[in-house]
Amino acid sequence: MVLSLKERSDIMILPNLKETQKRTKNAVKTIEYSIDDKYVNLGKGKTYFIKTYGCQMNEHDTENIKAILEQMAFTEAEDMEKADLILLNTCAIRENAHNKVFGMVGRIKHLKESKPDIIVGLCGCMVQEEVVALEIKNKYKWLDIVFGTHNINNLPSLLNNFLKEKKLNLEVFSIEGDIIENMPAKRDSKYKAWVNIMYGCDKFCTYCIVPYTRGKQRSRKPEAIINEVKELKNKGYKEVTLLGQNVNAYGKDLDSSYDMSNLLEDVSKTGIERVRFVTSHPWDFTDEMIEVIKKYPNIMPYIHLPLQSGSNRILKLMGRRYTKESYLNLYNKLKKAMPNCSITTDIIVGFPTETEEDFNETLDVVNKCKFDSAFTFIFSARVGTPAAKMKDDTPLKIKEQRLYKLNELINKYALERNKEYLNKTVPVLLEGVSEKNEDLLMGYTDTMKLVNVKAPKKMLGLVASVKITDVKTWSLDGETVK
């Protein structure tokens, strides 16, 4: 049941934490997106600006939102100060993201005071949290539209309601979720594209808010995914990244035996030059997936494989459902099948009750795997998750020391891995101008290494052979070869 409130005539549908935990066997609805003709000129003469926080899923949501706004005749503004509509697409993973968003909201409030006609909205994962929605209701009543992850397709109606009534529209549903097909996308790149293959998550790791903010696991039909990839290939895209909170579990909710290994094979057979996928969970990574990745050269030899902790005791508290030993076994299988593949990871330090011994177990895994890189974080309690209720008596100073020590090790191995590329020639998709130097192009190797390349701009969009001439911890330098 959704908690509905109505006060000062504002329209409010707030999320409910208990409802977001429920998982039923109700069939997932597939809804075809379309925009009503009455909304197509709603933004005529108006501009929009969107700032995005969080993961690749959030980035792709923003691509959808931009396309919907442009269907309504809005045009994109170069900066926030010039926009008639400002949207913040938010992330709920860590407290730091929460603070950044509300810091930006404070800045926007000052802007709205001088430009009262601008429309300001929040969307994404953070507003799906009950505590955040209540905070908005009580402290940020000057906001205009607020919507969650389940109803991006309803943005035209929300904007129309606000423009007619000039009242806050807060619409955040506590539902398991549907699948919205035919969503338009204004893609950030002409050469690479995100492709959602599934939504939501049923893993319920004890520290993670995603199952509450994104709903239950629901896989798109294979034919819809394959058709989207074919369309992208026909438009000249060179690379697709298959997206999901846990892509390895793809298909488990479908009434068939079709799984991620089958999907990877079928996407590869479309002939698109590059295929990637994120994010993997070690629990669901099958031998069949490894064989498919090894077999097809257009599936990139790059795996993001979150570890989170090297301690079996902490892994059990996290609800990860694998052990240090099984993780290392999987890692070794991948390296045996594809010796040149790069493997990156996520690691949390300072999880409740983590001891020095637990932390050293994590360091032991890092020393064994020598990851190409890692996203490392201090544990951040999210309200409503089981881990938020666990006793956390490790001083922040100790957590910071552990993070520093871990990062030193990660940086050491990242540089070692990169040094292996020196003087080698590798394939690089040239996708833009380098931030380092406007006279250089930038792109990524098949193993997801960032390379700044000496090459003419006419080569943008090509997968070029690049000789690596210099290496750094987080990037490579190179030049094209004939």
C-alpha positions, 0 to 999 in steps of 0.5 A: 500500500502506498502512503498518500498525503495531500496538504496545502493542495499539493499532490503527494505520493510518498514511498513506504519502506515496508512496501519496498521490501515486499516481493510477490509472484505477481506478473511484471507488466510490460508497458509501451511508452508513448507521449500524448500529443497534448504534451508535445509543445509543453516546453516550447521556448524553454530550456532544461538542465540535468545533473546526474549522480550515481551509477551507469543506470542513473546515467542512462535514466538521464538519457531517457529523461532528456529525450522525453523533455525534447519530445516536449520541445524543451532544449538543453541549456549549457549551464544551470543558470540559463535553464528554465527547468533544473532536474537533479537525478540522484543516487542513494548508495552512500551518505556522501551522495545524499549530502552532495545533492542537498548541497546543490539543492541549497544552491538552486534555492538561491537561484530560484529566489532570483528567478522564481519562474524556474521549475526545480525537480528531484528524481532518481534513487534518493527520492525513493527513500522514505526518509528523504521523501519525508525530508522533502515534504517537510523542509523543501516545499519550494521544490516543484516536481519530485518523482522516483525510478518507477515513473520516469515515463510519467514526466510529461504529465507531472510537468503538465500538472505543475504548470497548470496548478503551480503546486508541488507534484511529489509522486514516488511509488512503492511498487515492485516495478514494471518494464517500460519499453520503447523509452526514447534516449538522447545518448551522450555518445555517438559511438557507445550506448547503454542498454538496460537488460533488467531492472531492480534487484532481489539480492538484498545485501544487508548494506544496500538500498538498491532493492528498495529504490529500484524494485524487484528483479525484472528482465526484459525479453531477449528479443527486445534487447537484441532488437535494440542492439541491432538498431544501435548497430545500424545507427553506427554505434560501435559498443553497447554495455548491457546494464543491470544491478546484477546482470548475471542473474538475467533471465532468472525471473523469466519463464524459460531457461534463457540466461545471461550466457544465452543473451551474451551470445545472441548480442555478440551475434548481432555483429556489433563491434564491442559488447560489455556488461555491468554489474556482475555478482560473483554468486551468479557468474556461471561457467557458461558465461565464461565460455561465451566471453572467451569464445566471442572476440567482440565480447570485451575481456573486462569484468567488474566483479565486486568483492566487498570484503575478503573476510568470510565473517563479514561477507556473511554479515553482508549477505553476499552468499559467497566466500573468499575461497569461492571468489578466488576460485572464480577469479582464477577461472576467469584468468585461466580462460582469458589470461589477458582480461582485466578485472576490477572490483568494489571494496567496502572498509569499516563494515560494522564489527570489522576487525583488523583481522577481517581487514587483513583478509581483504588485503590478502585477496587484493594481493592475490588478485592484483586488481586492475583497479577498484572502487573503494569506500568506507561503509555508509549506513543507509536507513532501512537496511539491516546493516544500518541497525548493526553495532558499528563501534570502529572509530572513523579514524581507524576506517580512514586508515584502513581505506588509505592502506587499501588504496595504496595497495590498489594503486600499486597493482593498478600501475603494475597492470598498466606497465604491462601495456607499455610498447604494446599495440592495443585496440582503442575505441576513439570516442572523444577529445581528451580532457588532458589535452585538446590536441589528443583524443581519448578512448578505451582499450578492450580491457577498459583502460583509458588511453589519451591518443595522438590521433586526428579528429577524423578518427573519432568513432573508429576502433584504432590500433594504438601503440602505448608509449607511456603509462600512469596509474589510471591512464595510458598514453599512445599513438595510432599505428597503421 
